[in-house]
């Protein structure tokens, strides 16, 4: 599999096969009452990556924290891709105090990780130990580490150092802040900027956590004026507070001796305040960046505009403003420019127009804007775009994980119970939380299942559905077909319930982009998903028609004519895929399961397509095939790109690396989270490649059937028959096998029944002491691929990637897109069966 990457990404869900994540429950009761006005805030989420998370030799390598809020509850999870973290999840409830959207901020100092929170009636500061202080040396050899949340229960959160009830919020909706921003000053103070519903910004300052002091409250008023040598500030920033000044999005940026507070307001204006001077230094009407329709927009107050900042030493401070305007929503990227005497202006860098889905969140980086939307069908849409080098204005694709199938296909010769259980409990589809929620609803009770293992949960589901079925049976005798239909009815009912909850848990709340590793995560209500770079061939096959038909070249090849042929060929593959009925796709898949000849089955499928082609799709495909100048070379190129076989020698011998480097490399991507993520990526790749090979095999059969595209008996026809079709058939079997290995869950074997003579075979031993605890956990059964990755392949893969790099001379940076693509490629090559031979006849091999 060539390592040719495209500009697109693919989403891989990061949930593991375990029962509900065990959160430590903490309740902080401040003694405040409910809001009389019934104030409500939307659920929200966010993420924090450690500054050194991109450094190999750091205790915080590949380590991050994510959180989500709902009502008066916030839950935090600390995760690492390298090491399993203990006590890493905590759920904090503050009764009657509702978390503001974006009301959580995390910052790190040399000694601490500080969490700042804003609720409708209070502000909070949690001071936790920094991982580098919990583990004084970067030379950490443990297979698991304590999370920073381990000792959070020892904090007295009611102390003034941690919590403060806002005196100006008197339990009414009119006085609750609408949005907020928070930061830690250079002196260690915790500051909270709160936007009042009546306009204006209130800043609450808590003294440094290790110093005595009093809380101070400062109100930034728009009537504040600053006299300059040239006269007073412009009239645009004079006047009394009004509802139009209500901030709907706040952001802060710290300078050496000052902090700028940026407020995007209901009157569509961006205001920049100096906290040190308590002055509004800049007002910009964002409607000036709209190409048309300014008058219509100005008449109605802004509701959904969003503001984001990004700072780097090379670019300075950049701002991205999303203007939620009917029919013409856009992102404007601006750069803050300073002149003399505290004068500032904004330079326009780029305006990017977006589709009209509902924006959930976006992130500004040094080069790109990443955004997540919900479309009209409530489906997740994720895209990104370069805001400097994109003259066409085309957003790059992210192929999101589709929802599980709405219906489960049950063949006449298959047991409905087994088929539904296979879909419900196989990787990639359902979280344990969704199944448990459905189970509780289905049983109409209040039973709690948080302590069930994966296998126990499976048994509980089976018993529940079967009992429901038996309870509905009123007749003593059933024919086999009637009972089978009854099984399908009850299992489909439970499956529909699981689908409903899985959709809820899959609702996106935010994006997180790690500045250190460039890792992109989608934070959802029930889990976190990760974005991986998409290989070029998968990109072409998965692209929507809008993108595919606008492509002019592909990184697979440099030759423009061949590139055009490949694009035409992939378009034909897509047409085959779209024309293939579900029953024929099932027939093809079943033939692979039964080890039948893919070539024979593909001939039969093509005959079925041609005989039922009422829409002339086959004729359309045939016409398009005639536009391919050199089909043999194009097919051969695709097969080469699909081929997993490699001649590269795997050199994992030590290269004189220090003990510190060797230990860090031995832990890289070794956590259960990373193992699940990487192996789900293998599964997703195998599933996509299986479809590509299947459609390509059918397409080649069509070439043979047409006949007149090649000279009879000529070398091209012979190459197609004797070389390309057998190679494609073999690759189809290989990817199907790889997919099955990725989906097949292993069963733990009790040690007391293992033959003692076989325990020295560490490759087969599930209790291998070098494997992370997750591989031995009864609660989290692993697939065959996960076992292979954790126990056999991971260290060899990491050694191969870093064998040619000088990790001693400089601090090696862990760049996620590059590293994860290399790991995925090498793992697939390690799993490649060298001589897969399937039957070349109708009888099973």
C-alpha positions in Angstrom: 0.0 0.0 0.0 1.7 3.1 -1.2 1.8 6.0 1.3 0.3 8.5 -1.0 -1.9 10.9 1.0 -4.6 13.2 -0.2 -5.8 16.5 1.2 -8.9 14.8 2.8 -9.3 13.1 6.2 -11.4 10.3 7.5 -13.1 10.0 10.8 -12.4 7.1 13.1 -14.5 6.8 16.3 -12.4 6.4 19.4 -14.8 4.4 21.6 -13.7 1.2 23.2 -15.6 -2.0 23.8 -16.2 -1.6 27.5 -19.1 -0.9 29.8 -19.8 2.8 30.6 -16.7 4.7 31.5 -16.4 5.0 35.3 -16.6 8.6 36.3 -15.8 9.7 39.8 -18.8 11.6 41.0 -18.3 14.9 42.8 -21.1 17.3 43.9 -20.2 20.9 44.8 -23.2 22.5 46.6 -22.9 26.3 46.8 -26.3 26.8 48.5 -27.7 28.9 45.6 -31.3 28.6 44.4 -32.7 28.0 40.9 -32.9 30.8 38.3 -36.4 32.2 38.4 -36.4 32.9 34.7 -35.5 29.3 33.7 -32.2 30.2 32.0 -30.9 27.4 29.7 -27.6 26.9 27.9 -26.8 24.5 25.1 -24.5 21.5 25.8 -20.9 22.2 25.0 -17.5 20.6 24.9 -13.8 21.5 24.5 -10.3 20.1 24.6 -6.8 20.9 25.9 -3.5 19.6 24.7 -0.4 19.9 26.8 2.3 22.2 25.5 4.8 19.3 25.3 2.3 16.7 24.0 4.2 16.8 20.7 7.6 15.9 22.2 8.7 12.2 22.2 10.7 12.5 25.4 8.0 14.2 27.5 5.8 12.7 30.2 2.9 14.5 28.5 3.5 13.1 25.0 0.3 12.5 23.1 -1.7 13.5 26.2 -4.8 15.6 26.3 -7.9 16.5 28.3 -11.4 16.8 26.9 -14.6 17.8 28.6 -18.3 18.2 28.0 -21.1 20.2 29.8 -24.8 19.6 30.2 -26.9 21.6 32.5 -25.2 21.9 35.9 -22.8 19.0 35.2 -19.3 19.0 33.6 -17.3 15.9 33.0 -13.6 15.7 32.3 -11.6 12.8 30.8 -7.8 12.8 30.5 -6.4 10.5 27.8 -3.1 9.5 26.4 -2.3 7.6 23.2 0.9 6.3 24.8 0.0 5.1 28.3 -3.2 4.0 30.0 -4.2 6.6 32.6 -5.7 5.6 35.9 -8.5 7.6 37.6 -8.8 9.7 34.5 -12.5 10.5 34.5 -14.4 12.8 36.8 -18.0 14.2 36.7 -18.6 17.4 38.7 -22.1 18.6 39.4 -22.9 22.1 40.8 -26.6 22.1 41.6 -28.6 25.1 40.2 -25.4 26.5 38.5 -25.6 25.9 34.8 -22.3 25.6 32.8 -22.0 28.3 30.1 -21.2 27.2 26.6 -17.4 27.7 26.3 -17.4 28.2 30.0 -14.5 25.9 30.7 -10.8 26.8 30.1 -7.7 24.8 31.0 -4.2 26.3 31.2 -0.9 24.8 32.5 1.9 26.4 34.5 5.2 24.9 35.4 3.8 23.1 38.4 0.0 22.9 37.9 -2.9 22.3 35.5 -5.5 24.9 36.3 -9.2 24.5 35.2 -11.4 27.6 35.1 -15.1 27.3 34.9 -18.0 29.7 34.6 -21.6 28.9 35.5 -24.7 31.0 35.5 -24.2 31.9 39.2 -20.5 31.2 40.0 -16.9 31.0 38.9 -14.5 28.2 39.8 -10.8 27.3 39.8 -9.4 23.8 40.2 -5.7 23.6 40.8 -4.3 20.2 39.9 -0.7 18.9 39.8 1.1 19.0 36.5 2.1 15.5 35.2 5.7 16.6 35.2 5.5 17.1 38.9 3.7 13.9 39.5 6.5 12.1 37.7 9.7 14.0 38.4 11.6 12.2 35.6 10.7 11.9 32.0 12.1 8.4 32.3 8.7 6.7 33.1 8.7 2.9 32.7 5.2 2.1 34.0 2.7 0.6 31.6 0.1 2.8 33.2 0.2 6.2 35.0 -2.0 8.2 37.3 -4.1 10.9 35.8 -4.0 14.5 37.2 -7.6 13.8 38.4 -6.4 11.1 40.8 -6.5 13.3 43.9 -9.2 15.7 42.9 -11.4 14.3 45.7 -9.0 15.7 48.2 -9.7 19.3 47.2 -12.2 21.3 49.2 -14.0 22.9 46.3 -16.0 25.1 48.6 -13.0 27.1 49.7 -12.6 30.7 48.4 -9.6 29.7 46.4 -11.7 27.3 44.3 -15.2 28.8 44.1 -16.9 32.2 44.2 -20.6 32.9 43.9 -21.3 36.0 41.7 -23.0 38.7 43.8 -24.5 40.5 40.9 -26.4 37.4 39.7 -29.5 37.3 41.9 -31.1 34.1 40.6 -32.9 35.8 37.6 -32.4 35.0 34.0 -31.9 38.7 33.2 -28.7 38.8 35.3 -27.0 35.6 34.2 -24.0 36.0 31.9 -24.6 35.0 28.3 -21.0 34.0 27.4 -17.6 34.1 28.9 -13.8 33.8 28.6 -11.2 33.0 31.3 -7.4 33.1 31.7 -4.6 33.0 34.2 -2.5 36.2 34.6 1.3 36.2 34.8 0.9 36.8 38.5 -1.2 33.7 38.9 -4.6 35.4 39.3 -7.7 33.7 37.7 -9.7 36.1 35.6 -13.2 35.6 34.2 -14.7 37.9 31.6 -18.5 37.7 31.7 -20.9 39.1 29.1 -24.0 40.6 30.8 -27.4 40.2 29.0 -27.9 43.9 29.4 -24.6 44.7 27.6 -21.1 45.3 28.9 -18.3 43.0 30.2 -17.7 42.2 33.8 -14.3 40.9 34.8 -14.0 38.9 38.1 -10.5 38.4 39.4 -9.6 35.7 42.0 -6.2 36.1 43.7 -3.5 33.6 43.0 -4.4 30.3 44.6 -1.4 30.2 46.9 -1.8 33.8 48.1 -4.2 35.6 50.3 -6.3 38.4 48.8 -9.8 39.5 48.0 -11.9 39.0 44.9 -12.2 42.1 42.7 -14.9 42.9 40.2 -14.4 45.4 37.3 -17.0 46.5 34.8 -15.8 47.5 31.3 -18.1 50.1 30.0 -18.4 51.4 26.5 -18.5 55.0 27.8 -14.9 54.6 28.8 -12.9 57.0 26.6 -9.2 57.4 26.1 -7.7 60.8 25.4 -4.9 60.8 22.9 -2.5 63.4 21.6 -4.7 63.8 18.6 -7.9 64.1 20.5 -10.7 61.9 21.8 -11.6 58.4 20.6 -14.1 58.3 17.7 -17.7 58.6 18.5 -18.3 55.0 17.4 -17.1 53.8 20.8 -18.8 56.5 22.9 -22.3 56.3 24.5 -24.2 54.4 27.1 -24.7 50.7 27.2 -27.4 49.2 25.1 -28.7 45.7 24.3 -26.9 46.0 20.9 -23.6 45.8 22.8 -24.4 42.4 24.2 -21.4 40.2 23.5 -22.3 36.8 21.9 -18.8 35.5 21.6 -15.7 36.4 23.8 -12.0 35.7 23.4 -8.9 36.9 25.2 -5.2 37.2 24.3 -2.5 38.0 26.8 0.5 40.3 26.1 3.5 40.9 28.3 1.8 43.6 30.4 -1.8 43.6 29.2 -4.7 41.4 28.1 -6.9 42.1 25.2 -10.6 41.1 25.5 -12.3 40.7 22.1 -16.1 40.9 22.1 -18.3 40.0 19.0 -21.6 41.8 19.7 -25.2 41.6 18.7 -24.8 44.8 16.6 -22.4 42.8 14.4 -19.4 44.8 15.7 -16.1 43.5 17.0 -14.8 45.4 20.0 -11.3 45.1 21.5 -10.8 46.1 25.1 -7.5 46.7 27.0 -7.9 45.2 30.5 -4.9 47.2 31.8 -6.3 50.5 30.5 -9.9 49.5 30.9 -10.5 51.1 27.5 -12.1 50.0 24.2 -9.2 50.4 21.8 -10.9 49.2 18.6 -14.4 48.9 17.1 -14.9 47.2 13.7 -18.2 46.7 11.9 -18.0 43.2 10.6 -20.8 43.9 8.1 -18.2 45.8 6.1 -16.7 42.4 5.1 -20.0 41.2 3.6 -20.1 41.5 -0.2 -23.9 42.1 -0.4 -27.0 42.4 1.7 -25.5 44.5 4.6 -28.7 46.5 5.1 -30.9 43.5 5.6 -28.5 41.9 8.0 -28.0 45.1 10.0 -31.7 45.3 10.8 -31.7 42.1 12.9 -29.4 41.4 15.9 -26.7 38.8 15.6 -27.4 35.5 17.3 -25.0 32.9 16.0 -21.8 34.8 15.1 -18.6 33.1 16.5 -15.1 34.4 17.2 -11.8 32.5 17.4 -8.1 33.6 17.9 -4.8 32.1 17.0 -1.3 33.5 17.9 2.1 32.5 16.7 5.4 34.2 16.7 5.6 34.2 12.9 2.1 35.5 12.1 1.2 37.4 15.2 -2.4 37.5 16.4 -5.0 36.4 13.9 -8.8 36.5 14.3 -11.5 34.4 12.5 -15.0 35.7 12.7 -17.9 33.5 11.5 -20.9 35.6 10.4 -24.1 33.6 10.5 -26.0 35.4 7.7 -28.9 33.9 5.9 -27.9 32.5 2.5 -24.3 33.9 2.7 -22.6 32.8 5.9 -18.9 33.4 5.8 -15.6 33.3 7.7 -13.4 36.5 7.8 -9.8 36.1 8.8 -8.1 39.3 10.1 -4.7 40.1 11.5 -4.2 42.6 14.4 -1.7 45.3 13.5 -0.3 47.7 16.2 0.9 51.2 15.5 2.1 53.9 17.8 0.3 55.1 20.9 -1.9 52.1 21.5 -3.5 52.4 18.1 -4.6 49.2 16.5 -6.2 48.1 13.2 -7.2 44.9 11.5 -5.8 43.8 8.2 -8.0 41.6 6.0 -6.4 38.3 5.1 -9.2 36.2 3.6 -13.0 35.8 3.3 -14.2 32.2 3.0 -17.8 31.3 2.2 -19.4 28.3 3.7 -22.4 26.1 3.1 -25.7 26.8 4.8 -25.6 24.0 7.3 -25.8 25.0 11.0 -22.3 25.7 12.3 -21.5 23.8 15.6 -17.9 24.9 16.1 -14.8 25.9 14.3 -11.1 26.2 15.0 -8.5 28.6 13.6 -4.9 27.3 13.1 -1.8 28.9 11.6 -2.9 27.9 8.1 -6.4 26.5 8.2 -10.0 26.8 9.4 -11.5 23.5 10.6 -15.3 23.5 11.0 -18.1 21.1 12.0 -21.8 21.6 11.0 -25.1 19.8 11.3 -27.0 19.6 8.0 -30.7 19.7 7.4 -31.0 16.0 8.1 -29.0 16.4 11.4 -26.0 14.7 9.9 -22.5 15.8 10.8 -20.4 17.6 8.2 -16.7 18.4 8.8 -14.5 20.3 6.4 -11.3 22.4 6.5 -9.8 25.0 4.2 -6.5 26.9 3.9 -7.4 30.6 4.4 -4.3 31.9 2.5 -3.7 29.5 -0.4 -7.1 28.6 -1.7 -8.0 30.8 -4.7 -10.8 28.4 -5.7 -12.5 28.6 -2.3 -12.9 24.8 -2.2 -13.2 23.2 1.2 -11.3 20.0 1.8 -13.4 16.9 2.6 -13.6 14.9 5.8 -15.3 11.6 5.4 -17.3 11.2 8.6 -18.3 7.9 10.1 -21.7 7.0 8.8 -24.5 6.0 11.2 -25.1 2.2 11.6 -27.3 0.7 9.0 -31.0 1.4 9.6 -31.8 -2.2 9.0 -29.9 -5.5 9.5 -29.9 -7.8 6.5 -30.9 -11.3 7.7 -30.5 -14.0 5.1 -33.0 -16.9 4.9 -30.4 -19.3 6.2 -29.3 -17.1 9.0 -30.3 -16.9 12.7 -31.9 -13.4 13.3 -30.5 -13.3 16.9 -27.0 -14.1 15.8 -27.1 -11.5 13.0 -28.4 -8.7 15.2 -25.9 -9.5 18.0 -23.1 -9.5 15.5 -24.0 -6.0 14.3 -24.7 -4.6 17.7 -21.5 -5.9 19.3 -19.0 -5.7 16.5 -16.5 -2.8 16.4 -17.2 0.6 14.7 -21.0 0.7 15.2 -22.4 1.1 18.8 -21.0 2.4 22.1 -21.8 0.5 25.3 -23.6 3.6 26.5 -26.1 3.4 23.6 -26.8 -0.3 24.1 -27.3 0.2 27.9 -29.6 3.2 27.3 -31.7 1.0 24.9 -31.6 -1.9 27.4 -33.0 0.3 30.2 -35.8 1.7 28.0 -36.6 -1.7 26.6 -36.9 -3.2 30.2 -38.9 -0.2 31.3 -37.0 -0.2 34.6 -34.3 1.6 36.4 -31.7 -1.1 36.5 -28.1 0.0 36.2 -25.6 -1.9 34.1 -22.4 0.1 34.5 -20.5 -2.9 36.0 -21.2 -5.3 33.2 -18.4 -6.6 31.1 -18.8 -6.5 27.3 -19.7 -10.2 27.2 -22.1 -9.9 30.2 -23.8 -7.0 28.4 -24.2 -9.1 25.3 -25.8 -11.9 27.4 -28.1 -9.4 29.2 -29.3 -8.0 25.8 -29.9 -11.6 24.5 -31.9 -12.6 27.6 -34.0 -9.3 27.6 -35.0 -9.5 24.0 -35.7 -13.3 24.1 -37.8 -12.9 27.3 -39.8 -10.1 25.6 -40.3 -12.4 22.6 -41.4 -15.4 24.7 -43.8 -13.2 26.7 -45.6 -12.2 23.6 -46.2 -15.7 22.4 -49.7 -16.9 23.0 -49.8 -20.0 20.9 -48.0 -23.2 21.8 -46.9 -24.1 18.3 -45.3 -22.1 15.6 -43.9 -23.1 12.3 -40.3 -22.3 11.9 -40.8 -19.4 9.5 -43.4 -17.7 11.7 -41.1 -17.9 14.7 -38.2 -16.5 12.6 -40.4 -13.5 11.5 -41.3 -12.9 15.2 -37.5 -13.0 16.1 -36.8 -10.4 13.4 -39.7 -8.2 14.7 -38.4 -8.1 18.3 -34.7 -7.8 17.5 -35.4 -5.0 15.0 -37.4 -3.2 17.7 -34.4 -3.3 20.1 -32.0 -2.4 17.3 -34.0 0.7 16.4 -33.8 1.8 20.1 -30.0 1.4 20.0 -29.9 3.4 16.7 -31.8 6.2 18.3 -29.4 6.6 21.3 -26.3 6.1 19.2 -27.5 9.0 17.0 -27.9 11.2 20.1 -24.5 10.2 21.5 -22.9 11.0 18.0 -24.1 14.6 18.1 -21.0 16.8 17.6 -20.4 19.5 20.2 -17.0 20.9 19.4 -13.7 20.4 17.5 -10.2 20.2 19.1 -7.0 20.7 17.2 -3.8 20.0 19.0 -1.3 22.8 18.3 1.6 20.5 19.2 0.7 17.4 17.1 -1.8 18.7 14.6 -4.2 16.0 15.8 -7.9 16.8 15.1 -10.7 15.4 17.3 -14.4 15.7 17.1 -15.9 16.0 20.6 -19.3 14.4 20.7 -22.0 13.9 23.3 -21.0 10.3 24.0 -17.4 9.9 22.8 -14.5 11.4 20.9 -13.5 10.6 17.3 -10.2 11.3 15.6 -9.4 12.4 12.1 -6.8 10.5 10.1 -5.3 11.5 6.7 -7.0 9.7 3.9 -4.9 7.8 1.3 -5.3 9.0 -2.2 -7.1 6.0 -3.6 -9.6 6.0 -0.8 -10.1 9.7 -1.2 -11.0 9.3 -4.9 -13.5 6.5 -4.1 -15.1 8.2 -1.2 -15.4 11.7 -2.6 -18.7 13.1 -3.3 -19.7 13.8 -6.9 -19.2 17.5 -6.4 -15.5 16.9 -5.6 -14.8 13.9 -7.8 -16.0 15.6 -11.0 -14.0 18.7 -10.2 -10.7 16.8 -9.7 -8.2 17.5 -12.5 -5.2 15.5 -11.1 -4.4 12.9 -8.5 -1.2 12.5 -6.4 -1.1 8.8 -7.3 0.7 9.6 -10.6 2.4 12.6 -12.1 1.5 12.0 -15.8 -1.5 14.2 -16.6 -3.0 11.8 -19.2 -2.8 8.8 -16.8 -4.2 10.9 -14.0 -7.2 11.7 -16.2 -7.7 8.0 -17.0 -7.6 7.1 -13.3 -10.1 9.7 -12.4 -12.4 8.4 -15.2 -11.9 4.8 -14.0 -12.8 5.7 -10.4 -15.9 7.5 -11.6 -16.9 4.2 -13.3 -16.3 2.4 -10.0 -18.6 4.7 -8.2 -21.3 4.1 -10.9 -20.9 0.4 -10.3 -21.2 0.8 -6.6 -24.3 3.0 -6.9 -26.0 0.6 -9.3 -25.4 -2.6 -7.2 -28.5 -3.8 -5.4 -28.3 -4.8 -1.8 -29.0 -8.5 -2.6 -26.2 -8.7 -5.1 -23.8 -7.0 -2.7 -24.8 -9.5 -0.1 -24.3 -12.4 -2.6 -20.8 -11.1 -3.3 -19.9 -10.8 0.4 -21.4 -14.3 1.1 -19.2 -15.8 -1.6 -16.1 -14.4 0.0 -17.2 -15.8 3.3 -17.6 -19.2 1.7 -14.2 -19.0 0.0 -15.8 -19.2 -3.5 -14.1 -17.8 -6.5 -14.6 -14.0 -6.7 -14.1 -14.0 -10.4 -17.0 -16.5 -11.0 -19.3 -14.6 -8.6 -18.4 -11.2 -10.2 -19.4 -12.6 -13.6 -22.8 -13.7 -12.1 -23.3 -10.3 -10.5 -22.5 -8.5 -13.8 -25.1 -10.7 -15.6 -27.7 -9.8 -13.0 -26.9 -6.1 -13.4 -27.2 -6.3 -17.2 -30.4 -8.2 -17.1 -32.1 -5.8 -14.7 -30.6 -2.6 -16.2 -33.8 -0.6 -16.7 -32.1 2.8 -16.2 -29.3 2.1 -18.8 -26.7 2.4 -16.1 -24.5 -0.3 -17.7 -24.7 1.6 -21.0 -23.6 4.8 -19.3 -20.7 3.0 -17.7 -19.7 1.5 -21.0 -19.8 5.0 -22.7 -17.5 6.3 -19.9 -15.1 3.4 -20.3 -14.6 4.4 -23.9 -13.3 7.7 -22.8 -10.4 6.0 -20.9 -7.4 6.2 -23.2 -5.2 3.5 -21.7 -7.4 1.3 -19.4 -4.8 -1.4 -18.8 -2.3 1.0 -17.5 -5.0 2.8 -15.3 -6.2 -0.5 -13.8 -2.6 -1.6 -13.2 -1.9 1.6 -11.4 -4.9 1.2 -9.2 -3.9 -2.4 -8.3 -0.4 -1.3 -7.5 -1.8 1.4 -5.2 -4.0 -1.2 -3.5 -1.2 -3.8 -3.1 -0.2 -4.3 0.5 2.9 -6.4 -0.3 6.2 -4.7 0.3 9.8 -5.6 -0.4 11.1 -3.3 2.4 13.2 -5.0 5.0 11.9 -4.5 8.5 15.0 -3.5 10.5 14.2 -3.3 14.2 17.7 -3.7 15.5 18.8 -1.2 18.1 20.6 1.8 16.6 22.6 3.0 19.6 19.7 4.8 21.1 19.8 5.8 24.7 17.7 4.0 27.3 15.5 7.1 27.6 14.7 7.1 23.9 14.1 3.4 23.7 11.6 3.5 26.6 9.8 6.4 25.0 9.6 4.6 21.7 8.4 1.4 23.4 5.4 3.3 24.8 4.5 5.3 21.7 0.9 4.6 20.7 0.7 1.9 23.3 -2.4 2.8 25.2 -5.7 1.0 24.8 -7.2 4.1 23.3 -4.5 4.2 20.6 -4.8 0.4 19.9 -8.5 0.7 19.5 -8.2 3.7 17.3 -5.5 2.4 15.0 -7.1 -1.0 14.6 -10.5 0.6 13.8 -8.6 2.6 11.1 -7.3 -0.7 9.7 -10.9 -2.0 9.7 -12.2 1.1 8.0 -9.4 0.9 5.4 -10.1 -2.7 4.7 -13.8 -2.1 4.3 -13.2 0.7 1.8 -10.6 -1.3 -0.2 -12.9 -4.4 -0.3 -15.5 -2.3 -2.0 -13.0 -0.8 -4.4 -11.7 -4.3 -5.4 -15.2 -5.7 -5.7 -16.3 -2.9 -8.0 -13.1 -3.0 -10.0 -13.5 -6.7 -10.5 -17.0 -6.3 -11.8 -15.8 -3.5 -14.1 -13.1 -5.7 -15.5 -15.7 -8.4 -16.2 -17.6 -5.7 -18.1 -14.5 -4.9 -20.2 -14.3 -8.6 -21.1 -18.0 -8.6 -21.9 -17.8 -5.6 -24.2 -14.8 -7.0 -26.1 -14.5 -4.3 -28.7 -12.4 -2.0 -26.5 -9.5 -4.4 -27.0 -8.2 -6.2 -30.1 -9.4 -9.9 -30.0 -6.6 -12.1 -28.7 -4.4 -9.1 -28.4 -1.9 -8.5 -25.5 -4.1 -6.1 -23.6 -7.0 -8.6 -23.5 -4.6 -11.4 -22.4 -3.1 -9.1 -19.7 -6.6 -8.4 -18.4 -7.6 -12.0 -18.3 -4.3 -13.6 -17.0 -2.9 -10.9 -14.8 -5.1 -8.0 -13.8 -8.3 -9.9 -12.9 -6.5 -12.6 -10.9 -4.5 -9.9 -9.0 -7.7 -7.9 -8.3 -9.4 -11.1 -7.2 -6.6 -11.9 -4.8 -6.6 -8.4 -3.4 -10.3 -8.6 -2.8 -9.9 -11.8 -0.8 -7.0 -10.2 1.1 -8.9 -7.1 2.2 -12.0 -9.2 3.0 -9.8 -11.3 5.3 -8.3 -8.2 6.9 -11.7 -6.8 7.5 -12.8 -10.0 9.2 -9.7 -10.0 11.4 -10.5 -6.4 12.4 -14.1 -7.3 13.3 -13.5 -10.7 15.0 -13.4 -10.4 18.8 -11.1 -12.7 20.7 -12.3 -14.7 23.7 -10.3 -14.8 26.9 -9.2 -18.3 27.9 -8.9 -19.0 31.7 -5.2 -19.6 32.6 -6.0 -22.7 34.6 -7.1 -24.6 31.4 -4.2 -23.5 29.3 -1.6 -26.2 28.6 1.5 -25.2 30.6 3.7 -26.4 27.8 2.3 -23.7 25.5 2.6 -20.8 27.8 6.1 -20.0 26.5 4.6 -19.1 23.1 4.3 -15.4 24.0 2.7 -14.5 20.6 -0.3 -16.6 21.5 -0.3 -15.9 25.2 -3.1 -13.5 26.1 -1.5 -12.8 29.5 1.8 -11.5 28.0 3.3 -9.3 30.7 4.7 -6.9 28.2 1.2 -6.0 27.0 -0.7 -3.0 28.5 -3.4 -4.0 31.0 -6.1 -3.3 28.5 -5.1 -6.4 26.5 -5.7 -8.6 29.5 -8.9 -6.8 30.6 -12.1 -9.0 30.7 -14.1 -5.8 30.3 -12.6 -4.9 27.0 -12.3 -7.8 24.6 -9.9 -7.2 21.7 -10.1 -8.0 18.1 -7.5 -10.3 16.4 -5.9 -7.2 14.9 -5.7 -5.4 18.2 -4.1 -8.4 19.9 -1.6 -8.6 17.0 -0.8 -4.9 17.2 -0.4 -4.8 21.0 1.6 -8.0 21.5 3.5 -8.4 18.2 3.6 -5.5 15.7 3.6 -2.2 17.6 7.1 -2.0 18.8 8.5 -3.3 15.5 6.5 -0.7 13.6 7.6 2.2 15.8 11.2 1.0 15.6 11.1 0.9 11.9 9.6 4.4 11.7 12.2 5.9 13.9 15.2 3.8 12.8 16.3 6.4 10.3 15.7 9.4 12.5 18.1 11.2 14.8 16.0 11.2 18.0 19.0 11.9 20.2 20.3 15.1 18.6 17.1 17.0 18.8 13.7 16.8 20.4 11.6 14.6 18.1 8.2 16.1 17.3 5.3 13.8 17.1 3.4 15.0 14.1 0.1 13.1 14.1 -0.9 13.0 10.4 2.5 11.8 9.3 3.1 9.3 12.1 -0.4 7.7 12.2 -0.3 7.2 8.4 3.0 5.4 8.7 1.8 3.2 11.6 -1.4 2.3 9.6 0.6 1.5 6.5 3.1 -0.7 8.3 0.5 -2.5 10.3 -1.5 -3.4 7.2 1.7 -4.7 5.6 2.5 -6.7 8.7 -1.0 -8.3 8.5 -0.8 -9.0 4.8 -1.1 -12.7 4.1 1.7 -13.5 1.6 0.0 -16.2 -0.4 -3.7 -15.9 -0.1 -5.2 -18.4 -2.6 -9.0 -18.7 -3.0 -10.8 -21.2 -5.1 -10.7 -20.4 -8.8 -13.8 -22.5 -9.4 -17.4 -22.6 -8.0 -16.6 -25.2 -5.3 -15.2 -23.9 -2.0 -11.5 -24.2 -1.5 
